[in-house]
């Protein structure tokens, strides 16, 4: 009986020891979630630049053909054509006044030639617009006017040929109706469209339409 009680005491003590051991087991790790808020910095972008006003020469894909001209005339013709293609009104005005003030760009209109051409181009109400007209006629055959200057187009003659008239239509500068109106009928006064002339020594004299 004493042996049984002793064994029971050992078992109880063993059980108590086991319970203490379980108390010493480390607690499971605790997971802590940290939320980090980031502020995104954006750099404001500049608004896209506004498109420049369209130039009436933007659809011209031809180059300036060579012509048998005195070198002073050829040089000024090339310079005028290049400025017209670029719608560089200030450069055109500089070329117009390079040899003096005697340059005609309109009938009845004063002020600056550059401002006049720019206003007509930007209004877009005339047909043809001046820069396209200037670039187009300088690429057409030339004639000599009453003062001996080199002039464009050949319709700007006292008695232009049928070919000269039709060239205005073929280049798209004027419609057939426009040409017919200038050629004949009531009030017909010959070619009144855009024309230009350069003297033999390279003085750009006029670029004008109408009368």
KAPE-V804112 format. One record per helix or strand. SS is the DSSP state (H for helix, E for strand). FROM is the first residue (numbers start at 1). LEN is the number of residues. Records with the same first field share a line. If there is no record, write none. Layout:
SS=FROM-LEN / FROM-LEN
This chain:
H=2-22 / 71-15 / 89-9 / 113-11 / 130-9 / 162-9 / 176-8
E=104-1 / 143-2 / 150-3 / 195-4 / 204-5
